[in-house]
Amino acid sequence: MKLQRRLPPINPLPMATMADVAFLLIIFFMLTSTFAKDTGLDITLPKALSSEKLEKREVTIWVSREGRIRVNEGWIAPGDLREVLRGEFSKADVSGVTIRGDEGVPYGTIVTVMDVAKLLGADITLAAEVEAGHPGAVVGEPGDR
């Protein structure tokens, strides 16, 4: 007579524990991931009492305290600004220029950059940081400006 060997019962994996581990891994990666930072110049933006989020695609121009100019990802000579902006505006869906000038940059440099952008028909936005105590405040109605 042959004896049949009984196999030990297979225990299922506890799914509740697996869900807990997966949740803890998600929290761990969320807390330890690096956040994308603006890779522009190390500049100090001037303070503003109001802010408004824009949804259109724009060219970003950084102006350093020393007067160096960077358009999107490349450094340019101040005399090349018009040609570089003309090339950027020829791309589809570009609607304007955001100027991120250091608060210590000479006013004339910012005016020169604004003049070049305006001559090319750009909508100009000046970037500023909202002062503490006025987070996201908007002064007046859009029609008042």
Summary of the structure (lengths in Angstrom):
residues: 145
radius of gyration: 27.4
end to end distance: 99.4
largest distance: 104.5
contacts: 292
relative contact order: 0.18
helix: 32%
strand: 18%
